[in-house]
Amino acid sequence: MTENQLSKIVFDLGMKVHKSLGPGLLESSYEECLYYELCKTDLKVERQKLLPIIYEGLRMETSYRIDLMIENKLIVELKAVENLTDLHLAQLLTYLRLSNSKLGMIMNFNVPLFKNGVKRVINGQLDK
């Protein structure tokens, strides 16, 4: 399955969660529910996946964690904030670079219309 196909599934399930819960909850609530929905599929889903940093050959186990990694291809970072900022995008860009992944999504559940809270990042560039 391609990254684009995976992102469609994740988007649709995120919309289902948002439609059911609405905005205003903690990020962890949305993560738990989206993870539950993804586990009902045949996809490999890892939650809070450790992302080590390699610096000059030194592997550092840090506290950086990817919210959801789907099929070792798609990084999903969940937010429940008033507005997405450049810092949120920079975080995802860094995770993509460090994990050698091609596609990432930021899903902000704290919005009235779910699709307005979703951003895709491809190969280090925001997908408009």
Secondary structure as the mmCIF struct_conf table of DSSP 4:
data_model
#
loop_
_struct_conf.conf_type_id
_struct_conf.id
_struct_conf.beg_label_comp_id
_struct_conf.beg_label_asym_id
_struct_conf.beg_label_seq_id
_struct_conf.end_label_comp_id
_struct_conf.end_label_asym_id
_struct_conf.end_label_seq_id
HELX_RH_AL_P HELX_RH_AL_P1 GLU A 3 LEU A 21
BEND BEND1 PRO A 23 LEU A 25
HELX_RH_AL_P HELX_RH_AL_P2 GLU A 27 CYS A 39
TURN_TY1_P TURN_TY1_P1 LYS A 40 LYS A 40
BEND BEND2 THR A 41 LEU A 43
STRN STRN1 VAL A 45 LEU A 50
STRN STRN2 ILE A 53 TYR A 55
TURN_TY1_P TURN_TY1_P2 GLU A 56 GLY A 57
STRN STRN3 LEU A 58 MET A 60
BEND BEND3 SER A 63 SER A 63
STRN STRN4 ARG A 65 ILE A 70
TURN_TY1_P TURN_TY1_P3 GLU A 71 LYS A 73
STRN STRN5 LEU A 74 LYS A 79
BEND BEND4 GLU A 82 ASN A 83
HELX_RH_AL_P HELX_RH_AL_P3 ASP A 86 SER A 99
TURN_TY1_P TURN_TY1_P4 ASN A 100 ASN A 100
BEND BEND5 LYS A 102 LYS A 102
STRN STRN6 LEU A 103 ASN A 108
BEND BEND6 ASN A 110 LEU A 113
HELX_RH_3T_P HELX_RH_3T_P1 PHE A 114 GLY A 117
STRN STRN7 VAL A 118 ILE A 122
TURN_TY1_P TURN_TY1_P5 ASN A 123 GLY A 124
STRN STRN8 GLN A 125 ASP A 127
#
